[in-house]
């Protein structure tokens, strides 16, 4: 099958998978948001309201993903010859930033209410029931989304899974503090501490999401393990004697590569040129993606003679690839 056709089909299948998982998350959040806000206000529970705000940020993130997936799967254009796959990292960063803002807002509200005894939380059975449902549903959603994220090699789904897990974990202290506030009213202020703890968990998760997104947006490499697999795979291609000056750049879930490949000096120019093409074509195959762990979106191969380049190659690759 033609590589471009294969990649287009793979991208479309991946996009459909991401959309399906995101729609399920959207539906769950659409149920949780009004339930948490109603239960929180009805029971005068700041922690449950804060948990509802967290779910609003999840809901908004789901909408952003559903809109954004249409753009990062668009084919390359004249102005964007490498396509729009970094849009995925940009959206991930926006999701993380949204979570940071939500967390800061929760901490501020909890701090203000802590010094206002007249509005200390009371809690209620509805708040307990909704929070318990949130813990269970979000943990199930986390496990499923994380599994699909690994299957589809999607940073967006990985970020979504992290949000679900953060939501599930953050609801546990809410559950505990609401129960304490109900049964021991003189300890009602602890519920505000639960709300602040929710915020800290949210912010921690958001910072991790933003860090990975920024790494991709700043042309971060795939890391030494992936680079080593690329090197080993390329060395197994017929005619390749050595590989050096390997550089990788993340683009969406794929990689852009440029490398120097050494071939036998006795090869004719046309044979060396053909070897370079063979390396590129091999890197584009599904077998390469499976071995390396990421799909190669584009590879630039420079041919050097062997063994004359051996000394230079060793010097150039000292301490790297």
C-alpha positions as CSV (number, residue, x, y, z in Angstrom):
1,X,0.0,0.0,0.0
2,X,1.2,3.5,-0.8
3,X,2.7,5.1,2.4
4,X,0.7,8.3,2.0
5,X,-2.6,6.4,1.7
6,X,-1.6,4.2,4.6
7,X,-0.8,7.2,6.8
8,X,-4.0,9.0,5.9
9,X,-6.0,6.0,6.8
10,X,-4.2,5.5,10.1
11,X,-4.7,9.2,10.9
12,X,-8.4,9.0,10.2
13,X,-8.8,5.8,12.2
14,X,-6.9,7.4,15.1
15,X,-9.0,10.5,14.9
16,X,-12.3,8.5,15.0
17,X,-11.0,6.6,18.0
18,X,-10.1,9.9,19.8
19,X,-13.5,11.4,19.0
20,X,-15.3,8.3,20.3
21,X,-13.5,8.3,23.6
22,X,-13.9,12.1,23.9
23,X,-17.6,11.9,23.3
24,X,-18.0,9.3,26.1
25,X,-16.1,11.6,28.5
26,X,-18.2,14.5,27.4
27,X,-21.4,12.6,28.2
28,X,-20.2,11.7,31.6
29,X,-19.1,15.2,32.4
30,X,-22.4,16.5,31.1
31,X,-24.1,14.4,33.7
32,X,-21.7,15.2,36.5
33,X,-21.4,19.0,36.2
34,X,-25.1,19.9,37.0
35,X,-25.3,17.1,39.6
36,X,-22.2,18.3,41.5
37,X,-23.2,22.0,41.3
38,X,-26.7,21.3,42.4
39,X,-25.6,19.0,45.3
40,X,-22.9,21.5,46.3
41,X,-25.2,24.5,46.5
42,X,-28.0,22.6,48.0
43,X,-25.8,21.3,50.8
44,X,-23.7,24.5,51.0
45,X,-20.6,22.4,50.2
46,X,-17.7,24.4,48.8
47,X,-15.7,21.2,48.1
48,X,-18.5,19.7,46.0
49,X,-19.0,23.0,44.1
50,X,-15.2,23.0,43.5
51,X,-15.4,19.5,42.2
52,X,-18.1,20.6,39.9
53,X,-15.9,23.4,38.6
54,X,-13.2,20.8,37.9
55,X,-15.7,18.8,35.9
56,X,-16.7,22.0,34.0
57,X,-13.0,22.3,32.9
58,X,-13.1,18.7,31.9
59,X,-16.2,19.3,29.9
60,X,-14.7,22.3,28.2
61,X,-11.6,20.3,27.4
62,X,-13.7,17.6,25.7
63,X,-15.3,20.2,23.5
64,X,-11.9,21.7,22.5
65,X,-10.6,18.2,21.6
66,X,-13.7,17.4,19.4
67,X,-13.2,20.7,17.6
68,X,-9.4,20.5,17.4
69,X,-9.2,16.9,16.1
70,X,-10.7,18.2,12.8
71,X,-7.7,20.5,12.3
72,X,-4.7,18.5,13.3
73,X,-5.8,15.6,11.0
74,X,-6.0,18.0,8.0
75,X,-3.6,17.1,5.2
76,X,-0.4,19.3,4.7
77,X,-0.9,22.6,2.8
78,X,1.4,25.0,1.0
79,X,1.8,27.1,4.1
80,X,2.1,24.1,6.4
81,X,4.0,21.4,4.4
82,X,4.4,19.2,7.6
83,X,0.7,19.3,8.4
84,X,-1.0,20.5,11.5
85,X,-0.2,17.8,14.0
86,X,1.3,20.1,16.5
87,X,-2.2,21.4,17.0
88,X,-2.7,18.4,19.3
89,X,0.1,19.6,21.6
90,X,-1.2,23.1,21.5
91,X,-4.7,21.9,22.6
92,X,-3.1,19.7,25.3
93,X,-1.3,22.9,26.6
94,X,-4.6,24.8,26.6
95,X,-6.3,22.0,28.5
96,X,-3.5,22.1,31.1
97,X,-3.7,25.9,31.4
98,X,-7.4,25.7,31.9
99,X,-6.9,23.3,34.8
100,X,-4.3,25.5,36.4
101,X,-6.8,28.5,36.3
102,X,-9.5,26.3,37.8
103,X,-7.2,25.1,40.5
104,X,-6.2,28.7,41.5
105,X,-9.8,29.7,41.6
106,X,-10.7,26.8,43.9
107,X,-7.8,27.7,46.3
108,X,-8.8,31.3,46.4
109,X,-12.5,30.5,47.2
110,X,-11.5,28.1,49.9
111,X,-9.2,30.6,51.5
112,X,-11.8,33.3,51.5
113,X,-14.5,31.1,53.0
114,X,-12.2,29.7,55.6
115,X,-12.3,33.1,57.3
116,X,-16.1,33.6,56.9
117,X,-17.7,31.3,59.6
118,X,-21.2,32.3,58.5
119,X,-20.9,30.3,55.3
120,X,-19.1,27.2,56.6
121,X,-20.3,24.1,54.7
122,X,-23.1,21.8,56.0
123,X,-23.0,19.0,53.4
124,X,-25.9,16.6,52.7
125,X,-26.8,13.1,51.5
126,X,-27.1,14.3,47.9
127,X,-23.6,15.7,48.1
128,X,-22.2,12.4,49.4
129,X,-24.1,10.4,46.7
130,X,-23.0,12.6,43.8
131,X,-19.4,12.6,45.0
132,X,-19.4,8.8,45.4
133,X,-20.8,8.4,41.9
134,X,-18.1,10.8,40.6
135,X,-15.3,8.7,42.1
136,X,-16.5,5.5,40.6
137,X,-17.4,6.8,37.2
138,X,-14.2,8.8,36.8
139,X,-12.0,5.9,37.8
140,X,-13.7,3.7,35.2
141,X,-13.4,6.4,32.6
142,X,-9.7,6.9,33.5
143,X,-8.8,3.2,33.0
144,X,-10.6,3.0,29.7
145,X,-9.3,6.3,28.4
146,X,-5.7,5.5,29.4
147,X,-5.9,2.1,27.6
148,X,-7.3,3.7,24.5
149,X,-4.6,6.5,24.7
150,X,-1.9,3.8,24.7
151,X,-3.6,2.0,21.8
152,X,-3.9,5.1,19.7
153,X,-0.6,6.6,20.9
154,X,-2.5,9.9,21.8
155,X,-1.1,12.6,24.0
156,X,-4.6,14.1,24.0
157,X,-6.2,11.0,25.4
158,X,-3.3,10.6,27.9
159,X,-4.1,14.2,29.1
160,X,-7.8,13.3,29.2
161,X,-7.1,10.2,31.2
162,X,-4.9,12.2,33.6
163,X,-7.8,14.6,34.1
164,X,-10.2,11.7,34.8
165,X,-7.8,10.3,37.4
166,X,-7.3,13.7,38.9
167,X,-11.1,14.1,39.1
168,X,-11.5,10.7,40.7
169,X,-8.7,11.3,43.3
170,X,-9.8,14.8,44.1
171,X,-13.4,13.6,44.8
172,X,-12.1,11.2,47.5
173,X,-11.1,14.0,50.0
174,X,-14.3,15.8,49.1
175,X,-16.2,12.6,50.0
176,X,-14.4,12.3,53.3
177,X,-14.6,16.0,54.3
178,X,-18.3,16.3,53.4
179,X,-19.0,13.2,55.5
180,X,-17.0,14.7,58.4
181,X,-18.8,18.1,58.0
182,X,-22.2,16.3,58.1
183,X,-21.5,14.2,61.2
184,X,-19.3,16.5,63.1
185,X,-20.5,20.1,62.3
186,X,-17.8,21.7,64.5
187,X,-15.2,20.3,62.0
188,X,-17.0,21.8,59.0
189,X,-14.0,23.9,58.1
190,X,-12.1,20.7,57.1
191,X,-14.3,20.6,54.0
192,X,-12.7,23.8,52.8
193,X,-9.3,22.1,53.2
194,X,-10.7,19.3,51.1
195,X,-11.5,21.8,48.4
196,X,-8.0,23.2,48.5
197,X,-6.5,19.7,48.3
198,X,-8.7,19.2,45.1
199,X,-7.0,22.3,43.7
200,X,-3.5,21.1,44.4
201,X,-4.1,17.8,42.7
202,X,-5.7,19.5,39.7
203,X,-2.7,21.9,39.4
204,X,-0.1,19.1,39.7
205,X,-1.8,17.2,36.9
206,X,-2.1,20.3,34.8
207,X,1.6,21.2,35.1
208,X,2.6,17.7,33.8
209,X,0.3,18.1,30.8
210,X,1.7,21.6,30.0
211,X,5.3,20.4,30.4
212,X,4.9,17.6,27.8
213,X,3.0,19.9,25.4
214,X,5.7,22.6,25.6
215,X,8.4,19.9,25.0
216,X,6.6,19.0,21.7
217,X,5.9,22.6,20.7
218,X,9.6,23.5,21.2
219,X,10.8,20.7,18.8
220,X,11.7,18.4,21.7
221,X,13.3,15.1,20.6
222,X,11.8,11.6,21.2
223,X,14.3,10.7,23.9
224,X,17.3,8.4,24.0
225,X,15.4,5.2,24.1
226,X,13.4,6.0,21.0
227,X,16.4,7.3,19.2
228,X,18.3,4.1,20.0
229,X,15.5,2.1,18.5
230,X,15.6,4.2,15.4
231,X,19.3,3.7,15.1
232,X,19.0,-0.1,15.6
233,X,16.2,-0.4,13.0
234,X,18.1,1.6,10.4
235,X,21.3,-0.4,10.9
236,X,19.3,-3.5,10.0
237,X,18.5,-2.2,6.5
238,X,20.5,-3.7,3.7
239,X,23.5,-1.6,2.6
240,X,23.6,0.6,5.8
241,X,27.1,0.5,7.5
242,X,26.6,3.2,10.1
243,X,24.2,5.9,11.2
244,X,25.2,9.1,13.0
245,X,24.0,12.7,13.5
246,X,20.5,11.3,14.1
247,X,18.0,14.0,15.2
248,X,14.3,13.5,16.0
249,X,11.6,16.0,16.5
250,X,8.1,15.3,17.9
251,X,5.2,16.3,15.7
252,X,1.8,15.2,17.1
253,X,2.2,11.5,17.7
254,X,4.8,11.1,14.9
255,X,8.4,12.0,14.4
256,X,10.4,14.1,12.0
257,X,13.9,12.7,11.4
258,X,17.1,13.7,9.8
259,X,20.2,11.5,9.9
260,X,23.5,10.6,8.2
261,X,23.8,7.1,6.8
262,X,27.1,5.6,5.8
263,X,27.3,3.2,2.8
264,X,30.1,1.3,1.2
265,X,32.4,3.7,-0.6
266,X,32.6,1.3,-3.6
267,X,28.9,1.9,-4.3
268,X,28.0,4.0,-7.4
269,X,26.2,7.2,-6.9
270,X,22.9,5.7,-8.1
271,X,23.3,2.7,-5.8
272,X,24.0,5.0,-2.8
273,X,21.0,7.1,-3.8
274,X,18.8,4.0,-4.0
275,X,20.0,2.9,-0.5
276,X,19.0,6.3,0.9
277,X,15.5,5.8,-0.6
278,X,15.3,2.3,0.8
279,X,16.1,3.7,4.3
280,X,13.3,6.3,4.0
281,X,10.8,3.8,2.7
282,X,11.6,1.3,5.4
283,X,11.2,4.0,8.1
284,X,7.7,4.8,6.8
285,X,6.4,1.2,7.2
286,X,4.0,-0.1,9.9
287,X,6.8,-2.5,11.0
288,X,9.1,0.5,11.7
289,X,6.3,2.3,13.6
290,X,5.7,-0.8,15.7
291,X,9.4,-1.3,16.4
292,X,10.2,2.3,17.1
293,X,7.0,3.1,19.0
294,X,6.1,6.1,16.9
295,X,5.3,6.7,13.3
296,X,7.9,8.5,11.2
297,X,6.1,11.3,9.4
298,X,9.1,12.5,7.4
299,X,12.8,11.4,7.2
300,X,15.7,13.3,5.6
301,X,18.6,10.9,4.9
302,X,22.1,12.2,4.0
303,X,24.5,9.6,2.5
304,X,28.2,9.4,3.6
305,X,30.9,7.0,2.3
306,X,32.2,4.2,4.4
307,X,34.9,3.7,5.8
308,X,36.3,7.2,5.1
309,X,33.6,8.8,7.2
310,X,34.1,6.3,10.1
311,X,36.5,8.5,12.0
312,X,34.5,11.7,11.4
313,X,31.2,9.9,12.3
314,X,32.7,8.6,15.6
315,X,33.8,12.1,16.5
316,X,30.5,13.7,15.6
317,X,28.4,11.1,17.4
318,X,30.5,11.1,20.6
319,X,28.1,11.6,23.5
320,X,25.0,11.3,21.2
321,X,23.6,9.7,18.1
